[in-house]
Amino acid sequence: MQERRGRSARMQERSAKNRVSTPYVLRRIGIVSLIDEEAVTIIERNADRILDEIGMDFRGDAETLEIFRKAGARVDGERVRFDPGWCRDRIKTAPKVFTQHARNPARSVQIGGDAQLFCPSFGPPFVHDMEKGRRYATIHDFREITKLHYSLNAVNHSGGVVVEPVDLPVPVRHLHMAHSHLTLSDKPFMGAVTAPERARDTIEMCKLAMGKTFVEENCVLYSVVNTNAPLVMDETMLWALKEYAKAGQCTVVSPFVLGGAMSPVTVAATLAQVLAEVMASVALIQLIRPGAPSVFGTFFSPLSLRTGAPTFGTPEGTQFQMCAKTLADRLGLPFHSVGALTAAKVPDAQAGYESQSQLMGAVMAGVNFIIHATGCLEGLLTTGYEKIVMDADRCAALARFAQGIDFSEAAQAMEAFREVGPGGHFLGATHTRENFETAFWLGDMSDNGTYEQWTAEGGLWQHDRATARVKQILRDYEAPELDISIREALDDFTARRTFEITGEKA
């Protein structure tokens, strides 16, 4: 048994060397698109027609309407219509590629171009683990999950609302979440979008951690605003969009669409609708601050017309991504979309095949920022502890896939052919010995041994191994370095704003 534990440790050490150690993935493979020039022309024409003939509502904010009116859009009440090509002309000032800076410069990520990165799930009110089951999430869960994502090299981003800490009052949750991201991790993270003052608080906390001037001159926050499909941007999202745009921070415009309810039932029609909503909203960002980082985002899930529930891992979801990426490229915008989504309630076979299907589709489509890459259960109602490490293992494998095949002289291994010759084997070849630790990807979560070995080691199912992995990561967690004065400033800010908002001490 001692030998087996030693073997396991050696395997884990080797696999660690195979994990993604760079802050993001640089793709070296092509992009799969399911849309040709004729289809692109049809969709772009229909999006222009939607904006021209129907328009989009921007609700509850007179300033936004005035910005559009002064720029030449046609404003009628809260309905704004745009001449064909008007939005595209304004979008041209948005950067094609930019950097989101992390507290630790070594963790900063490129957004756009050939970069691809994996980000945790966003927004679930529940957590699940195999020992305690499903329950409402707390700030303790939020912190533990942030530690997990910090410790997993395949996860490039700390995320945002990795779970909703329902034990905290809504008006102060953003303070404690941002505090966790800035102290328990040094990866980049996402800003609050549920109120303008929460966006401002997040920006101020970044200034404390990274310096006022630096934050004013650089992108340090990546924040997602959702349109209220079809063709509505409500006041809450508008206010967040304006705050981040004015501050020069990144805003992702991501229409949240359930096909069949919030868009027509066809992929072609939904693509036109989403393109229209993104173009109008990004045009607004660029009118507010030309050059502000802006991202084309999507969240599309077909609705089951039998049950009314969202479906995940379906062909249509992947088809949509592989078309929308092409539309984003033609606008010159980075592309943000979904990853390992599943409707499964526990980390079972359904969770595996649905999540893998969606995640593989995102990688093949060339999605620059893959959100919901780890942890999703129950259609984003739940984040699973075990699911996080299982998904992260898949992210690492797909990152290796996206990096392409090495065709260097060393990889061609001609000396190995000369050394081994006909009828020999390569197990003891010099080339094999020099490359055996890194030649093939080795994951943490799959069992590749014999049945006998698996049985002798307890016959553990993958979720059992995942439970042990979660416990090990949290046990071994070490917080990243943080100057004590910065930590005290963040503590004081969180306490002060909590008191100002609730009248209670943090």
Secondary structure, 3 states (H helix, E strand, C coil): CHHHHHHHHHHHHHHHHHCCCCCCEECCCCCCCCCCHHHHHHHHHHHHHHHHHHCEEECCCHHHHHHHHHHCCEEECCEEECCCCHHHHHHCCCCCCEEECCCCHHHCEEECCCEEEEEECCCCCEEEECCCEEEECCHHHHHHHHHHHHHCCCCCCCCCCCCCCCCCCHHHHHHHHHHHHHHHCCCCEECCCCCHHHHHHHHHHHHHHHCHHHHHHCCCEEEEECCECCCEECHHHHHHHHHHHHCCCEEEECCEEEECCCECCCHHHHHHHHHHHHHHHHHHHHHHCCCCCEEEECEEEEECCCCCCECCCCHHHHHHHHHHHHHHHHHCCCEEEECCCCCCCCCCHHHHHHHHHHHHHHHHHCCCEEEEEECEEHHHCEEEHHHHHHHHHHHHHHHHHHCCCCCCHHHHCHHHHHHHCCCCCCCCCHHHHHHCCCCCCCCCCCCCCCHHHHHHCCCCCHHHHHHHHHHHHHHHCCCCCCCHHHHHHHHHHHHHHHHHHHCCCC
